Amino acid sequence: MRKFTVTNTTIDIVTQQGDEVNQEKSLMGIISKTKSGYKFEESIRKGRNPRSEKVYDGRYCSLFKRRNGKYQIYMKLMQLDGHGLDAQEMAYHIYSDVHAALAIITL
């Protein structure tokens, strides 16, 4: 995922319900470049509810922001090397990954 900031620009936002955009709600849609800046158009997903937004993707865990504004951590499947398991080292790496994920939402 590549993140960048566009400074000194205008963005026109078109939502399905005409509500104000706030930090508690993630919008799905298409952003396009126009002559006067950018335009974002919210799309309606048919068939199922939109997925939660992935906020952090680490080696051992992923952090998602749910639509209700709450966060949820999922542990990934662990691929164990054939050399045996050092439980203390593994616990430290998992702790470090969870700590990095939580640091994002406490900023």
BELJO-V446744 format. One record per backbone hydrogen bond with DSSP energy under -0.5 kcal/mol. CO is the residue of the C=O (numbers start at 1). NH is the residue of the N-H. Records with the same first field share a line. If there is no record, write none. Layout:
BEGIN
CO: NH  NH
END
This chain:
BEGIN
1: 3
5: 7
10: 38
12: 40
13: 15
14: 42
22: 25
28: 43
30: 41
32: 39
34: 37
37: 34
38: 12
39: 32
40: 14  42
41: 30
43: 45
53: 55  65
56: 63
60: 76
61: 58
62: 74
63: 55  56
64: 66  72
65: 53
66: 69
70: 66
72: 64
74: 62
77: 79
78: 80
81: 84
84: 86
85: 87
86: 90
87: 91
88: 92
89: 93
90: 94
91: 95
92: 96
93: 97
94: 98
95: 99
96: 100
97: 101
98: 102
99: 103
100: 104
101: 104  105
102: 106
104: 107
END
